[in-house]
Amino acid sequence: MAIPDFQALMRPILQVTSDGQQWSNQEIVRSVAQALELTPEDLQERLNSGQPRIQNRVAWAIIYLRRAKALIRPSRGVSEITERGRLLLTENPTRIDIGVLDQFEEFREFRSRKGTTKKVSPDLEPEEVNTDPIEQIESALASIDNAVASELIERIKTQPFDFLERLVLRLMRAMNYGVLEESAEHLGGSGDEGFDGVIRLDALGLEKVYLQAKRYTDNTVGRPAIQGFVGALTGAGATRGVFITTSKFSADANNYAKQVPLNVILIDGEKLGQLLIQYRVGVQVKQDFAIVEVDEDFFEE
């Protein structure tokens, strides 16, 4: 099963801790995962930050339950159920969520503070209600990145053909391909032998990656174009090649690239936009966001 949203984890967490013992966050994660019969694949799901998704959602559910005084924190990283928490279990046999916790004044005060999660209301999308704050931030940033990536590709399509050829060389350098600045060479033009650029991976140029870049508006790159590229690589005695386009590759093109003995990577417009953002080529950082948490060591000195 998929990992439930953080609100759906509130009741399982109270059930796990209902024995009155003190539970560490990791013990709660393990017990909740076992109770919900989550698979090893479910437990491997991670946020963009690298944190396990189940760990993040359990942590936020615990925070909300503490604000509602259903759990207390007797020591660092430890939770214990309260009488209020037991009462919630009795009165809510199927689900405990933000709507249930809103009955408590302490929780309403927490929710009304500036910058906290929006209150549940009919005009909110389910995703906005059910995802925890970190996931909401990641979702919002992903939406911005997707919009910028699309705009980047549209802007590239309006530029001269050699603009994309030079752009991918800058991108490869930003990705740390090539040992020196002059390791990236633009080859576009007559006599380019089917390549638009080459990256020399070592100081002597013994290992090379050849590039082909196609600035298309609507055309799908098919298998014949990839066959031609592979033929050019073979003729040059090369074993590595990257084919980049602002459009898409056909299924036959993708399958062929996977089958050939050479190491051929295909990058379509969507992937190109993502890489440009990831390696900060053609974009500038408008604003950084800092996410803070309590420094437990500070309070235990």
Secondary structure, 3 states (H helix, E strand, C coil): CCCCCCCCCHHHHHHHHHHCCCEEHHHHHHHHHHHCCCCHHHHCCECCCCCEHHHHHHHHHHHHHHHCCCEECCCCCEEEECHHHHHHHHHCCCCCCHHHHCCCHHHHHHHHCCCCCCCCCCCCCHHHHHCCHHHHHHHHHHHHHHHHHHHHHHHHHCCCHHHHHHHHHHHHHHCCCCCCHHHEEECCCCCCCCCCEEEECCCCCCCEEEEEEECCCCCEECHHHHHHHHHHHHHCCCCEEEEEECCEECHHHHHHHHHCCCEEEEECHHHHHHHHHHCCCCCCCCCCCCCCCCCHHHHHC
